[in-house]
Amino acid sequence: MSIHILPHVRSADAAQLDIADDLLALLADTTTEPRTDTQLEALTLAVAADLPVLLWGEPGIGKTAALTQLAESLELPLTTVIASVHEPSDFSGLPIVGDDPAEQGVPMAPPDWAVRLVRAGRGLLFLDELSTAPPAVQAALLRVVLERRVGALTLPPGVRIVAAANPRSSAADGWELSPPLANRFVHLQWTHDHEVVVRGLGGVWPRARMPRLDPEKLTEAVAFARRAVCVLLAARPKLVHQLPTTETRRGGAWASPRSWDMTMRLIAFATAAGSSRDVLSQLIRGTVGDGPGFELLASMDRMDLPDPEALLADPMSVALPERGDLRQAVLDGVVAAVRKCPDRARWDAAWAVLVRAADTGAPDLVVVPATTLATLRQDNWAVPASIDRLTGVVSVSQRADRAADLVEAGR
């Protein structure tokens, strides 16, 4: 017995599919808007610097969607490769026996996605699910990520590499990244912003755009980046190479000569683009790790601090920092300079600096430097008249300290 489908029934079903397609198209019809997003800016800056980026985030957080939108904004063809479903030969190449292997060797044939990227000359290579790739695949990816080689092909300079991974706790059959592979990436923690998600589901997502590099600042940016990294490593040589002791931390950002070189590049790009401190912090800590990263950020803050000797030479000529911790560092440096080379003129000048600091900022910051500076006075040095302006500040602070001590003793 055969079953015949009536023509009008099939046409009605087909029409419903057409309507369903129209509805899906309306749901997919979204737009973008300029919006401050530090993690998106950090991603685009690292992509501009031509450094491999690895986005870490829980499943469903929007890593793939962000990469798709980034590729569209930059007008780059997106090539997605799921690392965990490929064999090592898909990245190192398949051996192809030629006419005379003894003379010509055995070339390694690249996969089709690599051939397409080379033909296009540019693109965004997205290595997804990296944390579920077994160790053998991770080893094959080393040359792809660092040397941009896939089999016998070399990816053109116009190809950028971005990867995504889930933490091992939420990855299906997840693996920790091997230290050599992890050290080749800029690691960015990808989180969701409630306002961005709500507005995006309403049809408007933030727009990714390349950083605007100032051509007038390029030379200055490179000099600043080199000085920032070299000043820290000269003072803290142990930071040059710090392989973490735990397997989990080895699979993230850690300090090595390679990652310091990447950090220097990111500082230069961030400086030329005028990026915020939050963006720079994400990039630096995502390259050398939190500990060395915070030390570098603190060192950079102090690179542009006023010279204590310049302040002692003319207390009114140099602007004091607005930030409390930086101002405190400057005042401590002035007192330390007087202690190192004490004389009456320098001692008087230091008091003038402290008075100026008390008049233009938080007065409590001068308490400790003033107390220390007072102990440096020699018997034949007259007390400057300006010190009277600090007497109230110091006495109030001392009374507050004594009151806090009494409260603590009562507890």
Number of C-alpha atoms within 10 A of each C-alpha: 3 4 5 6 8 8 8 9 10 11 11 11 11 12 12 12 12 12 12 12 12 12 12 11 11 10 12 10 10 13 12 14 11 11 13 11 14 16 19 20 21 25 30 19 25 25 20 15 17 18 21 20 27 26 25 21 19 19 14 10 16 15 21 17 11 18 23 18 17 21 20 14 14 14 12 18 17 20 17 17 16 15 24 19 13 13 16 20 19 21 25 24 20 17 15 12 13 12 10 9 11 8 8 10 13 15 15 18 20 21 17 10 15 20 16 14 21 18 11 14 13 19 23 23 23 24 21 22 20 27 27 24 25 21 15 11 21 25 18 20 25 19 17 18 21 15 11 18 20 25 22 14 17 17 21 16 12 14 20 24 21 23 27 23 24 24 17 16 10 13 16 12 12 19 20 20 25 19 18 13 19 21 24 22 26 32 28 25 12 21 14 14 10 9 9 15 16 12 12 16 12 12 14 17 20 19 19 24 16 16 19 13 17 13 9 9 16 16 11 12 22 19 13 18 21 16 15 21 20 16 14 19 16 11 9 12 10 11 21 19 15 15 15 16 8 8 12 15 16 20 20 26 26 30 25 17 14 15 23 23 16 23 26 22 20 26 24 23 26 25 21 21 19 16 19 13 12 11 18 24 18 21 27 27 24 24 31 32 22 17 12 23 25 15 15 23 19 13 15 18 13 14 14 10 17 20 15 22 14 13 22 24 14 14 21 14 10 15 11 21 17 12 10 12 11 18 20 20 16 21 24 19 18 28 26 16 18 22 17 9 9 15 14 14 12 20 25 22 20 26 26 21 24 26 20 17 22 18 12 11 16 14 18 14 20 25 20 16 20 22 11 15 21 15 9 14 17 12 7 7 12 10 14 12 10 14 16 11 13 18 13 12 17 18 12 13 16 13 11 12 12 12 12 12 12 11 10 9 8 7 6
